[in-house]
Amino acid sequence: MTQNIYDSPEFFEGYSQLPRSVEGLAGAPEWPALRALLPDMNEQKVVDLGCGYGWFARWAIEQGAQSVLGLDVSEKMLERAIADGEDSRITYQLADLELLRLPSAAFTLAYSSLAFHYIAGLSTLLRTIHDALLPGGKLVFSIEHPIFMASLRPQWFVDAEGRKSWPVDNYQIEGPRSTHWLSEGVIKQHRTLGTLLNLLIESGFTLDHINEWGPSPQDLSSRPALADEVHRPMMLIVAASR
């Protein structure tokens, strides 16, 4: 079963203060890169895996999607999503992505933002998603970059010229890693970049685009706090087709 950290009062309170929680999609610096990989949303049948507050679900409907199924393991997240605006075209369901069952050939787009790095049985989930997509359907997702996840130490190294570098710990050793993010003991699943991409291929997907996301000069100008994120890729954004 997926670790349900988001229903922890301490964690949920901390998460609710993040810019992406307060500002929605506009508060997520990677959103423009994700949006650029999405198909025309008109008449799309969408499944949102790890829907959180429902920001993407509502955006998809605004852009013309026919329907959205928003799934999340957190009751608190779903309560917030419903409170922020119900719509007959959006269905929210409590679901553990480790145990997910979806109808075959029911969706044209599967979307996920920063959820897959919590999933131990990712190969099973990817096969489930593949089977749930219609031929030609798309999977677009973001995930913590494996190099970012392998950089668990809280401090960076500074060389004689003042340049920062991040230590990468045991990158080739895959499996669960316990981290401190908003609270202690948050478990994330580390995989190498090769393993992650090969899981997609083995599940039947065709890779369309890979973005090892980092802040642009424009991002750094508007969000100076992102300055440290130029030292290693922070996120991986992937678009794939069934």
C-alpha positions in Angstrom: 0.0 0.0 0.0 1.2 3.5 -0.8 2.4 5.5 2.2 -0.3 8.0 2.9 1.7 10.9 4.3 -0.7 13.5 3.0 -3.4 12.7 5.7 -0.8 13.4 8.4 -1.9 16.7 10.0 1.7 17.9 10.2 2.5 17.0 6.6 -0.8 18.3 5.2 -0.4 21.6 7.0 3.1 22.0 5.6 2.0 21.1 2.1 -0.8 23.5 2.2 1.7 26.4 2.6 3.7 25.5 -0.6 3.3 27.9 -3.6 1.8 25.1 -5.7 -0.8 24.6 -3.0 -1.7 28.3 -2.7 -1.4 29.4 -6.3 -2.3 26.2 -8.1 -0.7 25.3 -11.4 0.7 28.8 -11.7 2.7 28.1 -8.5 4.4 25.1 -9.9 7.5 26.2 -11.9 7.5 23.1 -14.0 3.9 23.6 -15.2 4.7 25.4 -18.5 6.9 22.5 -19.5 4.2 20.0 -18.6 1.5 21.9 -20.3 3.6 22.1 -23.5 3.6 18.3 -23.7 -0.2 17.9 -23.3 -2.4 17.3 -26.3 -5.3 19.5 -27.3 -7.6 19.0 -24.3 -10.9 19.3 -26.3 -13.0 16.2 -25.7 -10.2 14.4 -23.8 -11.2 11.6 -21.4 -8.6 12.1 -18.6 -7.4 10.1 -15.6 -5.4 12.2 -13.1 -3.2 10.0 -11.0 -2.5 11.7 -7.7 -4.9 14.5 -8.3 -4.3 16.4 -5.0 -6.3 19.5 -4.7 -7.8 19.0 -8.2 -6.0 21.9 -9.8 -5.3 20.0 -13.0 -8.7 18.4 -13.2 -10.4 21.7 -13.1 -7.9 23.2 -15.6 -8.6 20.2 -18.0 -12.3 20.8 -17.9 -11.8 24.5 -18.5 -9.8 23.6 -21.6 -12.6 21.5 -23.0 -11.9 18.0 -21.6 -15.0 15.7 -21.7 -14.4 14.1 -18.3 -11.8 13.7 -15.6 -11.3 10.9 -13.1 -9.2 12.3 -10.2 -7.6 9.6 -8.0 -5.7 10.2 -4.8 -4.8 8.1 -1.7 -5.4 11.0 0.6 -8.9 11.8 2.0 -7.7 15.2 3.0 -6.6 16.0 -0.6 -9.9 14.8 -2.0 -11.9 16.8 0.5 -10.0 19.9 -0.5 -10.5 19.2 -4.2 -14.3 18.8 -3.8 -14.5 21.9 -1.6 -12.7 24.0 -4.2 -15.3 23.3 -6.8 -17.5 20.4 -7.8 -18.3 19.8 -11.5 -20.4 17.0 -12.9 -17.6 16.3 -15.4 -15.1 15.6 -12.7 -15.2 12.4 -10.5 -12.9 12.2 -7.5 -12.2 8.7 -6.0 -10.1 7.5 -3.1 -7.5 5.1 -4.7 -4.2 3.5 -3.8 -2.1 3.6 -7.0 -0.3 0.5 -5.9 -3.5 -1.5 -6.1 -5.2 0.5 -9.0 -7.7 -1.1 -11.3 -9.0 0.9 -14.3 -11.4 0.0 -17.1 -9.7 -1.0 -20.4 -9.5 1.5 -23.2 -11.5 4.1 -21.3 -9.2 7.2 -21.4 -7.4 9.3 -24.0 -5.0 11.0 -21.5 -3.3 9.9 -18.3 -1.7 12.7 -16.3 0.3 12.6 -13.1 2.2 15.3 -11.2 4.9 14.2 -8.8 3.3 11.0 -7.6 5.1 8.1 -9.3 8.2 8.4 -7.2 6.1 7.1 -4.2 5.1 3.9 -6.0 7.0 0.7 -5.3 5.1 -1.3 -8.0 5.5 1.2 -10.8 5.8 -1.5 -13.5 2.3 -2.8 -12.6 0.9 0.7 -12.5 2.3 1.6 -15.9 0.8 -1.6 -17.4 -2.5 -0.7 -15.8 -2.3 2.8 -17.3 -1.3 1.5 -20.7 -4.3 -0.9 -20.8 -6.6 1.9 -19.7 -5.7 4.2 -22.6 -7.3 4.0 -26.0 -4.9 3.4 -28.9 -3.0 6.7 -29.5 -3.7 7.8 -26.0 -1.1 9.9 -24.1 0.7 9.6 -20.7 2.2 12.8 -19.5 3.8 12.9 -16.0 6.4 14.6 -13.8 8.5 12.7 -11.2 11.4 13.6 -9.0 14.5 13.2 -11.1 16.5 10.1 -10.0 19.6 12.3 -9.6 17.7 14.7 -7.3 16.4 11.8 -5.3 19.9 10.4 -4.9 21.1 13.7 -3.6 19.7 13.3 -0.1 22.3 15.2 1.9 20.9 18.5 3.1 24.1 20.5 2.2 26.1 21.0 -1.0 29.8 21.2 -1.5 31.4 24.5 -2.4 34.7 24.5 -4.3 37.6 27.0 -4.0 35.9 29.2 -6.6 32.6 29.3 -4.7 30.8 26.9 -7.1 28.2 24.6 -5.6 27.9 20.9 -6.3 25.5 18.3 -4.9 26.6 14.9 -3.7 24.9 11.9 -5.3 24.6 9.0 -2.9 24.5 5.4 -4.2 22.8 6.3 -7.4 23.0 2.7 -8.7 21.3 1.2 -5.6 17.6 1.3 -6.3 14.8 1.0 -3.8 13.1 2.9 -1.0 14.7 5.9 0.6 13.6 7.6 3.7 13.7 11.4 3.4 12.8 14.5 5.4 10.3 16.6 3.4 7.8 18.5 5.5 8.0 15.7 8.0 10.3 12.8 8.9 10.2 9.4 7.3 8.7 10.2 3.9 9.4 7.1 1.7 10.3 7.6 -1.9 11.3 4.9 -4.5 14.6 5.5 -6.2 15.2 4.2 -9.7 17.9 5.1 -12.1 16.9 7.0 -15.2 17.5 4.0 -17.4 15.3 1.8 -15.2 12.5 4.3 -15.3 12.5 4.8 -19.0 12.8 1.0 -19.7 9.8 0.4 -17.5 7.8 2.6 -19.8 9.0 0.9 -22.9 8.4 -2.6 -21.4 4.9 -1.5 -20.5 4.2 -0.9 -24.2 4.7 2.9 -24.3 6.5 4.8 -27.0 8.6 7.7 -25.6 7.7 11.0 -27.2 9.6 13.5 -25.1 12.0 13.6 -22.1 12.6 16.8 -20.2 15.2 16.9 -17.4 13.6 20.0 -15.9 15.5 22.8 -14.4 14.7 26.5 -14.0 15.0 28.8 -17.0 16.6 32.3 -16.7 13.0 33.6 -16.6 12.2 31.2 -13.8 15.2 32.4 -11.8 14.3 36.0 -12.4 10.8 35.6 -11.0 11.6 32.9 -8.4 15.1 33.6 -7.0 14.6 30.7 -4.5 15.1 28.3 -7.4 18.8 29.3 -7.8 20.0 26.0 -6.2 18.1 23.9 -8.7 20.5 24.7 -11.5 23.1 22.3 -10.0 21.3 19.1 -10.9 18.0 18.2 -12.5 15.2 18.6 -10.1 12.4 16.8 -12.0 11.9 14.5 -14.9 9.0 15.2 -17.2 7.9 12.5 -19.7 5.4 12.3 -22.5 4.6 8.9 -23.9 2.1 7.3 -26.2 0.1 4.1 -26.2 
